């Protein structure tokens, strides 16, 4: 339920930006309270489970991963709020950016929505192959972040975009880049939960995945 709220928060913050829709943006900001409440509840539940002791390794790994993903989802919710705030800020400008001036931001937004959804799915389905695919997509979003930010700066220098609008667009890009990074962290936890393999800062290779946890097989504890 928390993951679904976070996914919808990101989607709606971006819809609020591109439509634009300030009411939707404010709803995203208000909905963050529910996400924060889930974080506290899940934290308390996982700590209670850890006090039971003598848990099987697979179960213990899952609980540890849930703890980490819980914090990650809360942070993604915060980034969705930041995007919603920028959407409101842009809508209040005397000359808000026209759609062409958003450059490749819609492409970056779509990729972030996909990478988050697939990262969440990789954990709930315990699918290390899908998790690996998520890890491989982060570079494209990093490239878009750099390209859009550089183009926006050029537009400001050329007098084709206001400084205020540029700041918000760059802020949105940065928030999307962080959402993508955090989504890869979820995929890393999916891999750890299933296999016990710690994947940090690089994509896990299929050769590193034990055969017993490949699709069509049951993971060992």
MODELLER restraints for C-alpha pairs under 7 A, 6 or more apart:
rsr = mdl.restraints
at = mdl.atoms
rsr.add(forms.Gaussian(group=physical.xy_distance, feature=features.Distance(at['CA:2:A'], at['CA:35:A']), mean=6.10, stdev=0.5))
rsr.add(forms.Gaussian(group=physical.xy_distance, feature=features.Distance(at['CA:2:A'], at['CA:38:A']), mean=6.17, stdev=0.5))
rsr.add(forms.Gaussian(group=physical.xy_distance, feature=features.Distance(at['CA:3:A'], at['CA:73:A']), mean=6.67, stdev=0.5))
rsr.add(forms.Gaussian(group=physical.xy_distance, feature=features.Distance(at['CA:5:A'], at['CA:35:A']), mean=6.85, stdev=0.5))
rsr.add(forms.Gaussian(group=physical.xy_distance, feature=features.Distance(at['CA:6:A'], at['CA:73:A']), mean=6.54, stdev=0.5))
rsr.add(forms.Gaussian(group=physical.xy_distance, feature=features.Distance(at['CA:6:A'], at['CA:76:A']), mean=6.89, stdev=0.5))
rsr.add(forms.Gaussian(group=physical.xy_distance, feature=features.Distance(at['CA:6:A'], at['CA:77:A']), mean=5.38, stdev=0.5))
rsr.add(forms.Gaussian(group=physical.xy_distance, feature=features.Distance(at['CA:7:A'], at['CA:117:A']), mean=6.84, stdev=0.5))
rsr.add(forms.Gaussian(group=physical.xy_distance, feature=features.Distance(at['CA:9:A'], at['CA:28:A']), mean=5.60, stdev=0.5))
rsr.add(forms.Gaussian(group=physical.xy_distance, feature=features.Distance(at['CA:9:A'], at['CA:77:A']), mean=6.64, stdev=0.5))
rsr.add(forms.Gaussian(group=physical.xy_distance, feature=features.Distance(at['CA:9:A'], at['CA:80:A']), mean=5.93, stdev=0.5))
rsr.add(forms.Gaussian(group=physical.xy_distance, feature=features.Distance(at['CA:10:A'], at['CA:80:A']), mean=4.88, stdev=0.5))
rsr.add(forms.Gaussian(group=physical.xy_distance, feature=features.Distance(at['CA:11:A'], at['CA:113:A']), mean=6.61, stdev=0.5))
rsr.add(forms.Gaussian(group=physical.xy_distance, feature=features.Distance(at['CA:12:A'], at['CA:24:A']), mean=6.69, stdev=0.5))
rsr.add(forms.Gaussian(group=physical.xy_distance, feature=features.Distance(at['CA:12:A'], at['CA:28:A']), mean=6.81, stdev=0.5))
rsr.add(forms.Gaussian(group=physical.xy_distance, feature=features.Distance(at['CA:13:A'], at['CA:25:A']), mean=5.61, stdev=0.5))
rsr.add(forms.Gaussian(group=physical.xy_distance, feature=features.Distance(at['CA:13:A'], at['CA:28:A']), mean=6.31, stdev=0.5))
rsr.add(forms.Gaussian(group=physical.xy_distance, feature=features.Distance(at['CA:13:A'], at['CA:80:A']), mean=5.91, stdev=0.5))
rsr.add(forms.Gaussian(group=physical.xy_distance, feature=features.Distance(at['CA:13:A'], at['CA:83:A']), mean=5.96, stdev=0.5))
rsr.add(forms.Gaussian(group=physical.xy_distance, feature=features.Distance(at['CA:13:A'], at['CA:84:A']), mean=4.76, stdev=0.5))
rsr.add(forms.Gaussian(group=physical.xy_distance, feature=features.Distance(at['CA:14:A'], at['CA:109:A']), mean=7.00, stdev=0.5))
rsr.add(forms.Gaussian(group=physical.xy_distance, feature=features.Distance(at['CA:16:A'], at['CA:22:A']), mean=6.22, stdev=0.5))
rsr.add(forms.Gaussian(group=physical.xy_distance, feature=features.Distance(at['CA:16:A'], at['CA:24:A']), mean=5.60, stdev=0.5))
rsr.add(forms.Gaussian(group=physical.xy_distance, feature=features.Distance(at['CA:16:A'], at['CA:25:A']), mean=5.30, stdev=0.5))
rsr.add(forms.Gaussian(group=physical.xy_distance, feature=features.Distance(at['CA:16:A'], at['CA:84:A']), mean=6.84, stdev=0.5))
rsr.add(forms.Gaussian(group=physical.xy_distance, feature=features.Distance(at['CA:16:A'], at['CA:87:A']), mean=6.34, stdev=0.5))
rsr.add(forms.Gaussian(group=physical.xy_distance, feature=features.Distance(at['CA:17:A'], at['CA:87:A']), mean=4.55, stdev=0.5))
rsr.add(forms.Gaussian(group=physical.xy_distance, feature=features.Distance(at['CA:20:A'], at['CA:91:A']), mean=6.96, stdev=0.5))
rsr.add(forms.Gaussian(group=physical.xy_distance, feature=features.Distance(at['CA:22:A'], at['CA:88:A']), mean=5.55, stdev=0.5))
rsr.add(forms.Gaussian(group=physical.xy_distance, feature=features.Distance(at['CA:25:A'], at['CA:84:A']), mean=4.70, stdev=0.5))
rsr.add(forms.Gaussian(group=physical.xy_distance, feature=features.Distance(at['CA:25:A'], at['CA:85:A']), mean=6.96, stdev=0.5))
rsr.add(forms.Gaussian(group=physical.xy_distance, feature=features.Distance(at['CA:25:A'], at['CA:87:A']), mean=6.83, stdev=0.5))
rsr.add(forms.Gaussian(group=physical.xy_distance, feature=features.Distance(at['CA:25:A'], at['CA:88:A']), mean=6.73, stdev=0.5))
rsr.add(forms.Gaussian(group=physical.xy_distance, feature=features.Distance(at['CA:28:A'], at['CA:81:A']), mean=6.26, stdev=0.5))
rsr.add(forms.Gaussian(group=physical.xy_distance, feature=features.Distance(at['CA:28:A'], at['CA:84:A']), mean=6.67, stdev=0.5))
rsr.add(forms.Gaussian(group=physical.xy_distance, feature=features.Distance(at['CA:29:A'], at['CA:81:A']), mean=5.20, stdev=0.5))
rsr.add(forms.Gaussian(group=physical.xy_distance, feature=features.Distance(at['CA:29:A'], at['CA:84:A']), mean=6.88, stdev=0.5))
rsr.add(forms.Gaussian(group=physical.xy_distance, feature=features.Distance(at['CA:32:A'], at['CA:77:A']), mean=6.47, stdev=0.5))
rsr.add(forms.Gaussian(group=physical.xy_distance, feature=features.Distance(at['CA:35:A'], at['CA:74:A']), mean=6.41, stdev=0.5))
rsr.add(forms.Gaussian(group=physical.xy_distance, feature=features.Distance(at['CA:36:A'], at['CA:74:A']), mean=6.41, stdev=0.5))
rsr.add(forms.Gaussian(group=physical.xy_distance, feature=features.Distance(at['CA:39:A'], at['CA:70:A']), mean=5.93, stdev=0.5))
rsr.add(forms.Gaussian(group=physical.xy_distance, feature=features.Distance(at['CA:39:A'], at['CA:71:A']), mean=6.87, stdev=0.5))
rsr.add(forms.Gaussian(group=physical.xy_distance, feature=features.Distance(at['CA:39:A'], at['CA:74:A']), mean=6.60, stdev=0.5))
rsr.add(forms.Gaussian(group=physical.xy_distance, feature=features.Distance(at['CA:43:A'], at['CA:67:A']), mean=6.42, stdev=0.5))
rsr.add(forms.Gaussian(group=physical.xy_distance, feature=features.Distance(at['CA:46:A'], at['CA:63:A']), mean=6.25, stdev=0.5))
rsr.add(forms.Gaussian(group=physical.xy_distance, feature=features.Distance(at['CA:46:A'], at['CA:67:A']), mean=6.64, stdev=0.5))
rsr.add(forms.Gaussian(group=physical.xy_distance, feature=features.Distance(at['CA:56:A'], at['CA:221:A']), mean=6.65, stdev=0.5))
rsr.add(forms.Gaussian(group=physical.xy_distance, feature=features.Distance(at['CA:57:A'], at['CA:221:A']), mean=5.56, stdev=0.5))
rsr.add(forms.Gaussian(group=physical.xy_distance, feature=features.Distance(at['CA:58:A'], at['CA:193:A']), mean=6.86, stdev=0.5))
rsr.add(forms.Gaussian(group=physical.xy_distance, feature=features.Distance(at['CA:58:A'], at['CA:221:A']), mean=4.62, stdev=0.5))
rsr.add(forms.Gaussian(group=physical.xy_distance, feature=features.Distance(at['CA:61:A'], at['CA:193:A']), mean=5.01, stdev=0.5))
rsr.add(forms.Gaussian(group=physical.xy_distance, feature=features.Distance(at['CA:62:A'], at['CA:193:A']), mean=4.95, stdev=0.5))
rsr.add(forms.Gaussian(group=physical.xy_distance, feature=features.Distance(at['CA:65:A'], at['CA:189:A']), mean=5.38, stdev=0.5))
rsr.add(forms.Gaussian(group=physical.xy_distance, feature=features.Distance(at['CA:65:A'], at['CA:193:A']), mean=6.12, stdev=0.5))
rsr.add(forms.Gaussian(group=physical.xy_distance, feature=features.Distance(at['CA:69:A'], at['CA:186:A']), mean=5.88, stdev=0.5))
rsr.add(forms.Gaussian(group=physical.xy_distance, feature=features.Distance(at['CA:72:A'], at['CA:182:A']), mean=6.28, stdev=0.5))
rsr.add(forms.Gaussian(group=physical.xy_distance, feature=features.Distance(at['CA:76:A'], at['CA:179:A']), mean=5.75, stdev=0.5))
rsr.add(forms.Gaussian(group=physical.xy_distance, feature=features.Distance(at['CA:79:A'], at['CA:175:A']), mean=5.54, stdev=0.5))
rsr.add(forms.Gaussian(group=physical.xy_distance, feature=features.Distance(at['CA:79:A'], at['CA:179:A']), mean=6.96, stdev=0.5))
rsr.add(forms.Gaussian(group=physical.xy_distance, feature=features.Distance(at['CA:83:A'], at['CA:172:A']), mean=5.51, stdev=0.5))
rsr.add(forms.Gaussian(group=physical.xy_distance, feature=features.Distance(at['CA:83:A'], at['CA:175:A']), mean=6.98, stdev=0.5))
rsr.add(forms.Gaussian(group=physical.xy_distance, feature=features.Distance(at['CA:86:A'], at['CA:168:A']), mean=5.52, stdev=0.5))
rsr.add(forms.Gaussian(group=physical.xy_distance, feature=features.Distance(at['CA:86:A'], at['CA:172:A']), mean=6.96, stdev=0.5))
rsr.add(forms.Gaussian(group=physical.xy_distance, feature=features.Distance(at['CA:90:A'], at['CA:96:A']), mean=5.72, stdev=0.5))
rsr.add(forms.Gaussian(group=physical.xy_distance, feature=features.Distance(at['CA:90:A'], at['CA:165:A']), mean=6.21, stdev=0.5))
rsr.add(forms.Gaussian(group=physical.xy_distance, feature=features.Distance(at['CA:90:A'], at['CA:168:A']), mean=6.95, stdev=0.5))
rsr.add(forms.Gaussian(group=physical.xy_distance, feature=features.Distance(at['CA:96:A'], at['CA:165:A']), mean=6.89, stdev=0.5))
rsr.add(forms.Gaussian(group=physical.xy_distance, feature=features.Distance(at['CA:97:A'], at['CA:165:A']), mean=6.87, stdev=0.5))
rsr.add(forms.Gaussian(group=physical.xy_distance, feature=features.Distance(at['CA:103:A'], at['CA:148:A']), mean=6.81, stdev=0.5))
rsr.add(forms.Gaussian(group=physical.xy_distance, feature=features.Distance(at['CA:104:A'], at['CA:148:A']), mean=6.67, stdev=0.5))
rsr.add(forms.Gaussian(group=physical.xy_distance, feature=features.Distance(at['CA:108:A'], at['CA:141:A']), mean=6.17, stdev=0.5))
rsr.add(forms.Gaussian(group=physical.xy_distance, feature=features.Distance(at['CA:108:A'], at['CA:144:A']), mean=6.47, stdev=0.5))
rsr.add(forms.Gaussian(group=physical.xy_distance, feature=features.Distance(at['CA:109:A'], at['CA:176:A']), mean=6.96, stdev=0.5))
rsr.add(forms.Gaussian(group=physical.xy_distance, feature=features.Distance(at['CA:112:A'], at['CA:176:A']), mean=6.57, stdev=0.5))
rsr.add(forms.Gaussian(group=physical.xy_distance, feature=features.Distance(at['CA:112:A'], at['CA:179:A']), mean=6.87, stdev=0.5))
rsr.add(forms.Gaussian(group=physical.xy_distance, feature=features.Distance(at['CA:112:A'], at['CA:180:A']), mean=5.77, stdev=0.5))
rsr.add(forms.Gaussian(group=physical.xy_distance, feature=features.Distance(at['CA:115:A'], at['CA:134:A']), mean=5.97, stdev=0.5))
rsr.add(forms.Gaussian(group=physical.xy_distance, feature=features.Distance(at['CA:115:A'], at['CA:180:A']), mean=6.67, stdev=0.5))
rsr.add(forms.Gaussian(group=physical.xy_distance, feature=features.Distance(at['CA:115:A'], at['CA:183:A']), mean=6.47, stdev=0.5))
rsr.add(forms.Gaussian(group=physical.xy_distance, feature=features.Distance(at['CA:116:A'], at['CA:180:A']), mean=6.96, stdev=0.5))
rsr.add(forms.Gaussian(group=physical.xy_distance, feature=features.Distance(at['CA:116:A'], at['CA:183:A']), mean=5.17, stdev=0.5))
rsr.add(forms.Gaussian(group=physical.xy_distance, feature=features.Distance(at['CA:118:A'], at['CA:134:A']), mean=6.73, stdev=0.5))
rsr.add(forms.Gaussian(group=physical.xy_distance, feature=features.Distance(at['CA:119:A'], at['CA:131:A']), mean=6.19, stdev=0.5))
rsr.add(forms.Gaussian(group=physical.xy_distance, feature=features.Distance(at['CA:119:A'], at['CA:134:A']), mean=6.18, stdev=0.5))
rsr.add(forms.Gaussian(group=physical.xy_distance, feature=features.Distance(at['CA:119:A'], at['CA:183:A']), mean=5.75, stdev=0.5))
rsr.add(forms.Gaussian(group=physical.xy_distance, feature=features.Distance(at['CA:119:A'], at['CA:184:A']), mean=6.78, stdev=0.5))
rsr.add(forms.Gaussian(group=physical.xy_distance, feature=features.Distance(at['CA:119:A'], at['CA:186:A']), mean=5.83, stdev=0.5))
rsr.add(forms.Gaussian(group=physical.xy_distance, feature=features.Distance(at['CA:119:A'], at['CA:187:A']), mean=5.04, stdev=0.5))
rsr.add(forms.Gaussian(group=physical.xy_distance, feature=features.Distance(at['CA:120:A'], at['CA:186:A']), mean=6.84, stdev=0.5))
rsr.add(forms.Gaussian(group=physical.xy_distance, feature=features.Distance(at['CA:122:A'], at['CA:128:A']), mean=6.59, stdev=0.5))
rsr.add(forms.Gaussian(group=physical.xy_distance, feature=features.Distance(at['CA:122:A'], at['CA:130:A']), mean=5.54, stdev=0.5))
rsr.add(forms.Gaussian(group=physical.xy_distance, feature=features.Distance(at['CA:122:A'], at['CA:131:A']), mean=5.31, stdev=0.5))
rsr.add(forms.Gaussian(group=physical.xy_distance, feature=features.Distance(at['CA:122:A'], at['CA:187:A']), mean=6.46, stdev=0.5))
rsr.add(forms.Gaussian(group=physical.xy_distance, feature=features.Distance(at['CA:122:A'], at['CA:190:A']), mean=6.18, stdev=0.5))
rsr.add(forms.Gaussian(group=physical.xy_distance, feature=features.Distance(at['CA:123:A'], at['CA:187:A']), mean=6.77, stdev=0.5))
rsr.add(forms.Gaussian(group=physical.xy_distance, feature=features.Distance(at['CA:123:A'], at['CA:190:A']), mean=4.44, stdev=0.5))
rsr.add(forms.Gaussian(group=physical.xy_distance, feature=features.Distance(at['CA:126:A'], at['CA:190:A']), mean=6.21, stdev=0.5))
rsr.add(forms.Gaussian(group=physical.xy_distance, feature=features.Distance(at['CA:126:A'], at['CA:194:A']), mean=6.18, stdev=0.5))
rsr.add(forms.Gaussian(group=physical.xy_distance, feature=features.Distance(at['CA:128:A'], at['CA:190:A']), mean=6.61, stdev=0.5))
rsr.add(forms.Gaussian(group=physical.xy_distance, feature=features.Distance(at['CA:128:A'], at['CA:191:A']), mean=5.19, stdev=0.5))
rsr.add(forms.Gaussian(group=physical.xy_distance, feature=features.Distance(at['CA:131:A'], at['CA:187:A']), mean=4.66, stdev=0.5))
rsr.add(forms.Gaussian(group=physical.xy_distance, feature=features.Distance(at['CA:131:A'], at['CA:188:A']), mean=6.97, stdev=0.5))
rsr.add(forms.Gaussian(group=physical.xy_distance, feature=features.Distance(at['CA:131:A'], at['CA:190:A']), mean=6.65, stdev=0.5))
rsr.add(forms.Gaussian(group=physical.xy_distance, feature=features.Distance(at['CA:131:A'], at['CA:191:A']), mean=6.63, stdev=0.5))
rsr.add(forms.Gaussian(group=physical.xy_distance, feature=features.Distance(at['CA:132:A'], at['CA:203:A']), mean=5.99, stdev=0.5))
rsr.add(forms.Gaussian(group=physical.xy_distance, feature=features.Distance(at['CA:132:A'], at['CA:204:A']), mean=5.85, stdev=0.5))
rsr.add(forms.Gaussian(group=physical.xy_distance, feature=features.Distance(at['CA:134:A'], at['CA:184:A']), mean=6.23, stdev=0.5))
rsr.add(forms.Gaussian(group=physical.xy_distance, feature=features.Distance(at['CA:134:A'], at['CA:187:A']), mean=6.59, stdev=0.5))
rsr.add(forms.Gaussian(group=physical.xy_distance, feature=features.Distance(at['CA:135:A'], at['CA:184:A']), mean=5.40, stdev=0.5))
rsr.add(forms.Gaussian(group=physical.xy_distance, feature=features.Distance(at['CA:135:A'], at['CA:187:A']), mean=6.92, stdev=0.5))
rsr.add(forms.Gaussian(group=physical.xy_distance, feature=features.Distance(at['CA:135:A'], at['CA:203:A']), mean=5.29, stdev=0.5))
rsr.add(forms.Gaussian(group=physical.xy_distance, feature=features.Distance(at['CA:136:A'], at['CA:203:A']), mean=6.20, stdev=0.5))
rsr.add(forms.Gaussian(group=physical.xy_distance, feature=features.Distance(at['CA:138:A'], at['CA:180:A']), mean=6.17, stdev=0.5))
rsr.add(forms.Gaussian(group=physical.xy_distance, feature=features.Distance(at['CA:138:A'], at['CA:181:A']), mean=6.85, stdev=0.5))
rsr.add(forms.Gaussian(group=physical.xy_distance, feature=features.Distance(at['CA:141:A'], at['CA:177:A']), mean=6.34, stdev=0.5))
rsr.add(forms.Gaussian(group=physical.xy_distance, feature=features.Distance(at['CA:142:A'], at['CA:177:A']), mean=6.25, stdev=0.5))
rsr.add(forms.Gaussian(group=physical.xy_distance, feature=features.Distance(at['CA:145:A'], at['CA:173:A']), mean=5.53, stdev=0.5))
rsr.add(forms.Gaussian(group=physical.xy_distance, feature=features.Distance(at['CA:145:A'], at['CA:174:A']), mean=6.81, stdev=0.5))
rsr.add(forms.Gaussian(group=physical.xy_distance, feature=features.Distance(at['CA:145:A'], at['CA:177:A']), mean=6.57, stdev=0.5))
rsr.add(forms.Gaussian(group=physical.xy_distance, feature=features.Distance(at['CA:149:A'], at['CA:170:A']), mean=5.60, stdev=0.5))
rsr.add(forms.Gaussian(group=physical.xy_distance, feature=features.Distance(at['CA:152:A'], at['CA:166:A']), mean=5.99, stdev=0.5))
rsr.add(forms.Gaussian(group=physical.xy_distance, feature=features.Distance(at['CA:155:A'], at['CA:161:A']), mean=5.49, stdev=0.5))
rsr.add(forms.Gaussian(group=physical.xy_distance, feature=features.Distance(at['CA:156:A'], at['CA:162:A']), mean=6.03, stdev=0.5))
rsr.add(forms.Gaussian(group=physical.xy_distance, feature=features.Distance(at['CA:156:A'], at['CA:163:A']), mean=6.13, stdev=0.5))
rsr.add(forms.Gaussian(group=physical.xy_distance, feature=features.Distance(at['CA:188:A'], at['CA:199:A']), mean=5.55, stdev=0.5))
rsr.add(forms.Gaussian(group=physical.xy_distance, feature=features.Distance(at['CA:188:A'], at['CA:200:A']), mean=7.00, stdev=0.5))
rsr.add(forms.Gaussian(group=physical.xy_distance, feature=features.Distance(at['CA:191:A'], at['CA:197:A']), mean=6.45, stdev=0.5))
rsr.add(forms.Gaussian(group=physical.xy_distance, feature=features.Distance(at['CA:192:A'], at['CA:198:A']), mean=5.55, stdev=0.5))
rsr.add(forms.Gaussian(group=physical.xy_distance, feature=features.Distance(at['CA:194:A'], at['CA:219:A']), mean=6.58, stdev=0.5))
rsr.add(forms.Gaussian(group=physical.xy_distance, feature=features.Distance(at['CA:195:A'], at['CA:213:A']), mean=6.86, stdev=0.5))
rsr.add(forms.Gaussian(group=physical.xy_distance, feature=features.Distance(at['CA:212:A'], at['CA:218:A']), mean=6.20, stdev=0.5))
rsr.add(forms.Gaussian(group=physical.xy_distance, feature=features.Distance(at['CA:212:A'], at['CA:219:A']), mean=5.70, stdev=0.5))
rsr.add(forms.Gaussian(group=physical.xy_distance, feature=features.Distance(at['CA:212:A'], at['CA:220:A']), mean=6.90, stdev=0.5))
rsr.add(forms.Gaussian(group=physical.xy_distance, feature=features.Distance(at['CA:213:A'], at['CA:219:A']), mean=4.66, stdev=0.5))
